[in-house]
Structures are given as structure tokens and as C-alpha cells.
Amino acid sequence: MQTAPQPSLYDTLNALPEGLTGEILDGQLHTQPRPSGRHARAESVLHSKLFRGYDEGDGGPGDRWILIEPELHFVRDREVAVPDIAGWRRERLPRLPDDQRFEVVPDWLCEILSPSTESKDRRIKLPLYARYGVRHVWLVDPVARTLEAYALVEGAWKATGAYRGHEAVVRAEPFAQISIDLASLWA
């Protein structure tokens, strides 16, 4: 008698119920519910500002793709992350994939922290992003009202900026050509 093949972790990820986001990080399936209102606001506003300047070219260079929650495949169907926002230089990713799998490592990405995901974002995802060569990462905390910017230097994260509160205006790499007023993220 033959047994049915076991579903892969990626099959399990794809079968998650609506309202759950899944990732395969270091061989483990991680799930989380849809984000809070503060998280969604910070993600939406930050995406909008970066999209206008760096994707569309309104007040910025227009040389990148800036996308919300792309499915990154560092190893196809086996190492899968879903950052809140990611960006690629168009010279490195000339066209978007036909399916949901982004297999070119982003140049930059952003994780919006929440109490339920902060530990995973810092302890699992940051080392993973370094291992696969993401050059810049921002961590945004809508509760603490902070933005931390990091650059990958010789395989390790180096803090390049820490911004806090309502008064801060951010001009951080790799998006230093435009200013981001942090107050707009914290409705």
C-alpha cells in the first residue's frame, strides 16, 4: 500500500487560512495574523512616501520597485520571508516576476515591529537577511515611534541611524534623497 506524499512546508504555507501570513524561516513555518491598525498605518504611509519618490520618480530618482509584502524566496519554496516593504534597484530586478516568488534579493527592506513579531524580526529575520545579502534594513516601531536604519557591512548589521518621536525627519540610506516626517507614520 502506497502512502500519499506529505505536503511540503511551502504547500502548508499556501494552504493557510485567509487572514494569516506565513513564512518559512530557517526551516520552520511561522505564522502571524494580519497586523494592527498602527502597523498598517505605518506601513501604508512609509510605502506611499517611498513609492512616490523612488518607484514613480516624483521628487526622487524613480529607479526602484517599492512593494508591500512581497514573497521573498531566498531558496525557492524552502526559505521564504514576507517583509512588510521591500525595494529593488531596477537594474538588479528589471521586471517583476510572473508569479508571487521574488527570487532576487532586495536591496532594502523594512519590518514594521509589533509586540507579537518583534522578537522574530530581530532574532530570526535580521540574521537571515544578512546571510542572503540584503544591503539595508529599516525597523519601524509604531508603538515606540521609532525608526532604526541598518546597513550590511562585512556580513554584519551596522546601525546607521536611530530616529524617534514626532519631531524626527528621516533622511536615511538608501533613501536619503527624500525626507520622511516620522509624525506622518504615527496617526
Secondary structure, DSSP 4 states (H G I P E B T S, - for coil): -PPPPPPPHHHHHHTPPTTEEEEEETTEEEEEEPPPHHHHHHHHHHHHHHIIIIII-SSS---EEEEES-EEEEETTTEEE--SEEEEETTTS-S--SSSEE-SPPSEEEEE--TTTHHHIIIIIHHHHHHTT--EEEEEETTTTEEEEEEEETTEEEEEEEEETTT-EE--TT-TTS-EEGGGG--
